[in-house]
Amino acid sequence: MNPVTVHTKPNCVQCTATKRKLGTLGIPYTEVELTDESAAQFKRFGHLSAPIVTTREHSFSGYRPDLLEDLATITPTPEGEDPE
């Protein structure tokens, strides 16, 4: 299981930008479509916009290239790949 999950909505520009940035950074992720129920749960924790990016330790919402770049320093490289 990938340590990064991107919770998305259809036709979401920020979601697309987030997935593109993760790909550019070489960070593997799992995409999960937000439902009304899951969006309501995230809203209780202060996440008011898509996408919502979660890891085992952190979460944030919206397109945040700065935080995505931070993930590149803490996300393990997939096995068999050279980090350089």
MDTraj code that builds the backbone (N, CA, C; nanometers):
import mdtraj as md
import numpy as np

residues = "MET ASN PRO VAL THR VAL HIS THR LYS PRO ASN CYS VAL GLN CYS THR ALA THR LYS ARG LYS LEU GLY THR LEU GLY ILE PRO TYR THR GLU VAL GLU LEU THR ASP GLU SER ALA ALA GLN PHE LYS ARG PHE GLY HIS LEU SER ALA PRO ILE VAL THR THR ARG GLU HIS SER PHE SER GLY TYR ARG PRO ASP LEU LEU GLU ASP LEU ALA THR ILE THR PRO THR PRO GLU GLY GLU ASP PRO GLU".split()
xyz = np.array([
    [0.0851, -0.1188, 0.0000],
    [0.0000, 0.0000, 0.0000],
    [0.0892, 0.1246, 0.0000],
    [0.0551, 0.2202, -0.0826],
    [0.1318, 0.3444, -0.0903],
    [0.1070, 0.4294, 0.0338],
    [0.2108, 0.4960, 0.0818],
    [0.1941, 0.5769, 0.2028],
    [0.1219, 0.7093, 0.1781],
    [0.1025, 0.7497, 0.0510],
    [0.0352, 0.8755, 0.0199],
    [-0.0973, 0.8429, -0.0490],
    [-0.2040, 0.9046, 0.0015],
    [-0.3355, 0.8894, -0.0605],
    [-0.3859, 1.0273, -0.0993],
    [-0.4378, 1.0376, -0.2216],
    [-0.4939, 1.1627, -0.2705],
    [-0.6438, 1.1409, -0.2864],
    [-0.7212, 1.2124, -0.2064],
    [-0.8677, 1.2046, -0.2116],
    [-0.9131, 1.3145, -0.3086],
    [-0.9801, 1.2750, -0.4162],
    [-1.0093, 1.3676, -0.5251],
    [-1.1579, 1.3772, -0.5572],
    [-1.1894, 1.4797, -0.6354],
    [-1.3228, 1.4983, -0.6920],
    [-1.3084, 1.4986, -0.8441],
    [-1.4120, 1.4582, -0.9163],
    [-1.4057, 1.4612, -1.0627],
    [-1.3899, 1.6042, -1.1147],
    [-1.3172, 1.6177, -1.2242],
    [-1.2979, 1.7473, -1.2909],
    [-1.2414, 1.8547, -1.1982],
    [-1.1531, 1.8159, -1.1095],
    [-1.0937, 1.9068, -1.0111],
    [-0.9551, 1.9482, -1.0597],
    [-0.9383, 2.0750, -1.0907],
    [-0.8112, 2.1253, -1.1422],
    [-0.7001, 2.1090, -1.0385],
    [-0.7293, 2.1401, -0.9135],
    [-0.6281, 2.1266, -0.8083],
    [-0.5895, 1.9798, -0.7861],
    [-0.6868, 1.8900, -0.8016],
    [-0.6584, 1.7463, -0.7876],
    [-0.5639, 1.7005, -0.8979],
    [-0.5911, 1.7441, -1.0197],
    [-0.5058, 1.7085, -1.1330],
    [-0.3652, 1.7631, -1.1136],
    [-0.3542, 1.8873, -1.0686],
    [-0.2231, 1.9479, -1.0456],
    [-0.1471, 1.8734, -0.9364],
    [-0.2162, 1.8313, -0.8328],
    [-0.1528, 1.7579, -0.7237],
    [-0.0995, 1.6241, -0.7734],
    [-0.1802, 1.5512, -0.8488],
    [-0.1358, 1.4213, -0.9007],
    [-0.0188, 1.4383, -0.9971],
    [-0.0234, 1.5424, -1.0781],
    [0.0860, 1.5693, -1.1715],
    [0.2156, 1.5989, -1.0948],
    [0.2057, 1.6798, -0.9901],
    [0.3242, 1.7154, -0.9104],
    [0.3810, 1.5919, -0.8402],
    [0.2952, 1.5079, -0.7850],
    [0.3419, 1.3851, -0.7214],
    [0.4155, 1.2979, -0.8229],
    [0.3619, 1.2888, -0.9441],
    [0.4277, 1.2114, -1.0494],
    [0.5629, 1.2690, -1.0849],
    [0.5701, 1.4012, -1.0967],
    [0.6964, 1.4678, -1.1282],
    [0.8003, 1.4423, -1.0194],
    [0.7550, 1.4396, -0.8957],
    [0.8458, 1.4168, -0.7828],
    [0.8780, 1.2688, -0.7621],
    [0.8091, 1.1815, -0.8369],
    [0.8330, 1.0382, -0.8234],
    [0.7748, 0.9782, -0.6973],
    [0.6707, 1.0404, -0.6448],
    [0.6079, 0.9915, -0.5218],
    [0.4882, 0.9036, -0.5599],
    [0.4926, 0.7760, -0.5226],
    [0.3780, 0.6894, -0.5506],
    [0.2597, 0.7288, -0.4622],
    [0.1401, 0.7138, -0.5158],
    [0.0210, 0.7489, -0.4388],
    [-0.0952, 0.6618, -0.4818],
    [-0.1942, 0.6587, -0.3972],
    [-0.3205, 0.5934, -0.4266],
    [-0.4255, 0.7026, -0.4382],
    [-0.5085, 0.6955, -0.5422],
    [-0.6154, 0.7928, -0.5598],
    [-0.7471, 0.7326, -0.5130],
    [-0.8211, 0.8093, -0.4332],
    [-0.9520, 0.7679, -0.3838],
    [-1.0489, 0.8823, -0.4108],
    [-1.1610, 0.8515, -0.4735],
    [-1.2593, 0.9560, -0.5020],
    [-1.3353, 0.9928, -0.3739],
    [-1.3463, 1.1222, -0.3492],
    [-1.4223, 1.1706, -0.2335],
    [-1.5710, 1.1455, -0.2549],
    [-1.6357, 1.0946, -0.1529],
    [-1.7806, 1.0807, -0.1524],
    [-1.8366, 1.1884, -0.0605],
    [-1.9658, 1.2066, -0.0616],
    [-2.0257, 1.3042, 0.0306],
    [-1.9920, 1.2683, 0.1745],
    [-1.9941, 1.1394, 0.2059],
    [-1.9665, 1.0944, 0.3422],
    [-1.8202, 1.1186, 0.3810],
    [-1.7272, 1.0813, 0.2939],
    [-1.5859, 1.1015, 0.3285],
    [-1.5516, 1.2501, 0.3329],
    [-1.6113, 1.3303, 0.2440],
    [-1.5873, 1.4745, 0.2461],
    [-1.6360, 1.5345, 0.3783],
    [-1.7503, 1.4868, 0.4273],
    [-1.8035, 1.5359, 0.5548],
    [-1.7100, 1.4999, 0.6703],
    [-1.6515, 1.3813, 0.6657],
    [-1.5573, 1.3411, 0.7703],
    [-1.4328, 1.4299, 0.7675],
    [-1.3785, 1.4545, 0.6485],
    [-1.2606, 1.5403, 0.6378],
    [-1.2922, 1.6833, 0.6803],
    [-1.4130, 1.7279, 0.6501],
    [-1.4530, 1.8649, 0.6857],
    [-1.4468, 1.8844, 0.8370],
    [-1.4796, 1.7808, 0.9123],
    [-1.4728, 1.7884, 1.0590],
    [-1.3312, 1.8139, 1.1088],
    [-1.2333, 1.7775, 1.0267],
    [-1.0929, 1.7982, 1.0642],
    [-1.0338, 1.9224, 0.9984],
    [-1.1210, 2.0053, 0.9376],
    [-1.0768, 2.1326, 0.8827],
    [-1.0361, 2.1314, 0.7367],
    [-1.0525, 2.0181, 0.6693],
    [-1.0181, 2.0098, 0.5271],
    [-1.1406, 2.0505, 0.4454],
    [-1.1324, 2.1702, 0.3874],
    [-1.2498, 2.2269, 0.3220],
    [-1.2445, 2.2235, 0.1700],
    [-1.1323, 2.1812, 0.1117],
    [-1.1237, 2.1781, -0.0342],
    [-1.0493, 2.0534, -0.0799],
    [-1.0783, 2.0134, -0.2031],
    [-1.0097, 1.9000, -0.2642],
    [-0.8885, 1.9521, -0.3396],
    [-0.7894, 1.8703, -0.3552],
    [-0.7764, 1.7348, -0.3028],
    [-0.7370, 1.7374, -0.1554],
    [-0.7529, 1.6228, -0.0933],
    [-0.7035, 1.6044, 0.0428],
    [-0.5953, 1.4976, 0.0338],
    [-0.4759, 1.5342, 0.0735],
    [-0.3612, 1.4441, 0.0686],
    [-0.3358, 1.3933, 0.2097],
    [-0.3286, 1.2613, 0.2243],
    [-0.3031, 1.2035, 0.3552],
    [-0.1833, 1.1094, 0.3484],
    [-0.1090, 1.1084, 0.4576],
    [-0.0028, 1.0107, 0.4798],
    [-0.0291, 0.9513, 0.6167],
    [0.0581, 0.8655, 0.6599],
    [0.0400, 0.8075, 0.7944],
    [0.0492, 0.9137, 0.9035],
    [0.1282, 1.0189, 0.8795],
    [0.1515, 1.1197, 0.9824],
    [0.0879, 1.2560, 0.9559],
    [0.0577, 1.2884, 0.8305],
    [0.0158, 1.4234, 0.7945],
    [-0.1056, 1.4219, 0.7022],
    [-0.1708, 1.5362, 0.6958],
    [-0.2765, 1.5564, 0.5962],
    [-0.2879, 1.7056, 0.5677],
    [-0.3264, 1.7346, 0.4426],
    [-0.3507, 1.8732, 0.4040],
    [-0.4462, 1.8730, 0.2858],
    [-0.5055, 1.9889, 0.2621],
    [-0.6019, 1.9984, 0.1524],
    [-0.5625, 2.1103, 0.0572],
    [-0.6130, 2.0976, -0.0649],
    [-0.5822, 2.1952, -0.1681],
    [-0.4512, 2.1616, -0.2371],
    [-0.4208, 2.2361, -0.3425],
    [-0.2951, 2.2173, -0.4141],
    [-0.1856, 2.2900, -0.3381],
    [-0.0940, 2.2139, -0.2794],
    [0.0136, 2.2695, -0.1968],
    [0.1478, 2.2158, -0.2465],
    [0.2036, 2.2761, -0.3524],
    [0.3300, 2.2249, -0.4052],
    [0.4421, 2.2261, -0.3019],
    [0.4406, 2.3210, -0.2098],
    [0.5432, 2.3255, -0.1064],
    [0.5376, 2.2018, -0.0169],
    [0.4179, 2.1623, 0.0216],
    [0.4029, 2.0447, 0.1071],
    [0.4269, 1.9161, 0.0287],
    [0.3923, 1.9168, -0.1000],
    [0.4202, 1.7996, -0.1832],
    [0.5707, 1.7789, -0.1960],
    [0.6443, 1.8871, -0.2104],
    [0.7905, 1.8761, -0.2173],
    [0.8476, 1.8273, -0.0837],
    [0.7877, 1.8695, 0.0263],
    [0.8297, 1.8184, 0.1567],
    [0.8089, 1.6670, 0.1643],
    [0.6989, 1.6181, 0.1056],
    [0.6728, 1.4743, 0.1053],
    [0.7838, 1.3980, 0.0345],
    [0.8421, 1.4591, -0.0674],
    [0.9486, 1.3926, -0.1423],
    [1.0677, 1.3622, -0.0527],
    [1.0860, 1.4394, 0.0530],
    [1.2002, 1.4165, 0.1418],
    [1.1702, 1.3119, 0.2482],
    [1.0414, 1.2826, 0.2713],
    [1.0069, 1.1863, 0.3765],
    [0.9420, 1.0596, 0.3240],
    [0.9058, 1.0558, 0.1960],
    [0.8409, 0.9377, 0.1389],
    [0.9478, 0.8412, 0.0891],
    [0.9409, 0.7157, 0.1332],
    [1.0417, 0.6202, 0.0884],
    [1.0354, 0.5976, -0.0620],
    [1.1515, 0.5773, -0.1219],
    [1.1594, 0.5456, -0.2643],
    [1.1082, 0.4036, -0.2848],
    [1.0267, 0.3800, -0.3887],
    [0.9782, 0.2434, -0.4141],
    [1.0964, 0.1463, -0.4265],
    [1.0777, 0.0283, -0.3748],
    [1.1845, -0.0719, -0.3750],
    [1.2372, -0.0967, -0.5154],
    [1.3682, -0.1026, -0.5250],
    [1.4305, -0.1294, -0.6534],
    [1.4612, -0.0060, -0.7351],
    [1.4187, 0.1123, -0.6906],
    [1.4459, 0.2348, -0.7636],
    [1.5579, 0.3113, -0.6965],
    [1.6389, 0.3747, -0.7774],
    [1.7503, 0.4555, -0.7284],
    [1.6983, 0.5929, -0.6912],
    [1.7194, 0.6410, -0.5668],
    [1.6662, 0.7713, -0.5261],
    [1.7340, 0.8885, -0.5968],
    [1.8490, 0.8695, -0.6591],
    [1.9191, 0.9777, -0.7270],
    [1.8742, 0.9837, -0.8677],
])
top = md.Topology()
chain = top.add_chain()
for i, resn in enumerate(residues, 1):
    res = top.add_residue(resn, chain, resSeq=i)
    for name in ("N", "CA", "C"):
        top.add_atom(name, md.element.get_by_symbol(name[0]), res)
traj = md.Trajectory(xyz[None], top)
